[in-house]
């Protein structure tokens, strides 16, 4: 009897982390371009820096979660057969249906956070971002709008940290 092997699919964490890494690199390049071209207080520059900071913090916390935490549940399903897709247009109001052979796939992965390290990292990233944005504004490099939006983003990073805090296991 031939040995049955499980198909190798990349981890969802690896795929999402790769996409976020590409996004962080592109944001960094955009921030660098704005740094060299903006010669007055800028709204866009501080916001791009803040978004890049937040994405980098998310990547760092994902790495820390994958290193320090255990795996939870993983599920994947696939179904083949007859598939119908509906396209709804608003003007003119009509619905178009396409029917034919196709496949439906779904997958999910739950990761159990077992360490406080990712949450502490995100708290530090949130505080660092807020301090940087305030310093940047005091240096005359950003507008009030850019500073405000960036500080709101820093509070969101802090909220991610709160949600990343490990919860005690429920006794079932």
Secondary structure, 3 states (H helix, E strand, C coil): CCCCCCCCCCCHHHHHHHHHHHHHHHHHHHHHHHHHHCCCCEHHHHHHHHHHHHHHHHHHHHHHHHHHCEEEEEEEEEEEEEEEEEEEECCCCEEEEEEEEEEEEEEEEEEECCCCHHHHHHHHHHHHHHHHHHHHHHCCCECHHHHHHHHHHHHHHHHHHHHHCCCCCCCC
